[in-house]
Amino acid sequence: MRGRELRGELDAFLAESEQDLVAFRRDLHMHPELAFAEYRTTQRIAERLTAAGLAPSVLPRGTGLICDVGSGDGPTIALRADIDALPLQDEKDVPYHSTVAGVCHACGHDVHTTILLGTSLFLAQQAAAGLLPGRVRLIFQPAEELPGGALEIMAHGGISGVDRIFGLHCDPRVDVGQIGLRNGPITSACDKLAVKVSGPGGHTARPHLTADLVFALAKILTELPAALSRRVDPRSSLSLVWGKVEAGSAANAIPDDGVAEGTVRCLDENAWHAAPDLIKSLLESVAGAYGVEATMDYTRGVPPVVNDEVSVEMLTEAAERALGAGAVVPTQQSLGGEDFAWYLESIPGAFARLGTRSPDGFTYDIHQGTFDVDEEAISMGVRVMATTALTALWEVGPLDSITSALA
């Protein structure tokens, strides 16, 4: 399909569908659902896909679904959106304010879902007209915020036979009409660490006769992150930051136990895999110096999202065709976690940041009850995702072959 024809097809589709998609997003925003409880959301998506002649397959838990568009001939490209909300109170004064107390879409997953729905409906039209040179797998993923939804999708064959995968995430620091992209790591690995320290306890008048547990815990809090910074390549950006500390109940009593909890973040996949054993070794070393015992509970979260260079080139090519020259802008690495990373451990792909800020408008922040988007971002996202899917399907070799196919 020629690029000008594709733009015209998208223009015509969005002229008819844009207001409907905005209404769909607002409906999701008013009825947010938490991880693995997205039953209504899943049903709404499935109804729309079925009405378009597609055959969605809901996951066994009843939340999240997978749906293929097109035939099995040629490559298979996956597009993913996350569908869950956050346990936050919606603080906005808008007509589409959340109707669920303590739950709201404060990370843009309602927008991601709507964009993928719109892309699905457009691609279904292309497939019916014989214009889809392969298959597109639509992944409406539950439980990104838990996380765990990506692994659920993978466990049920969601990326089986998929050649590449692409996804978008709202970025309120980027203007509508722009896409943030980068090669390599774009988000961080994110794990949780809980440390428990124990000792005999005693009186603060006689710390030399016992193990001064509070002092030892303080040393762990400061020396463990410091030691990590000298034992790991600084380019990996491995960091340990504490968020919770508890020990003792009286000013003159040395307690017999204490706990500390924090997060471990990392941009390098190899350093992430090595982190638990290294932290355990350093923890035992510091604790031993002060006569206390320390145990740790290390909970894996997600690996870093590492964008594949070829996939980034495809997405860049598609975004500039869809939105115009200069639409793709550099974006920073984030130390936030994103379970799209699990897909990229198995297949190549790319994850982009979708501009949702009105030009010269207010800059919101995600994971806040005030978060909202310029809804023009929905049509922009549909243009980018649809063009990306077709660009990837038309791949027959190097990038110049893709360009000639879509020029």
PyMOL commands that set and color helices and strands:
alter all, ss='L'
color gray80, all
select helices_A, chain A and resi 3-30+39-51+109-128+149-155+207-209+213-231+234-236+269-289+309-323+341-344+376-393+399-406
alter helices_A, ss='H'
color red, helices_A
select strands_A, chain A and resi 57-58+65-70+76-82+135-141+164-175+179-181+184-185+189-198+202-203+239-247+253-254+257-266+293-302+306-307+328-330+349-357
alter strands_A, ss='S'
color yellow, strands_A
deselect
rebuild
show_as cartoon
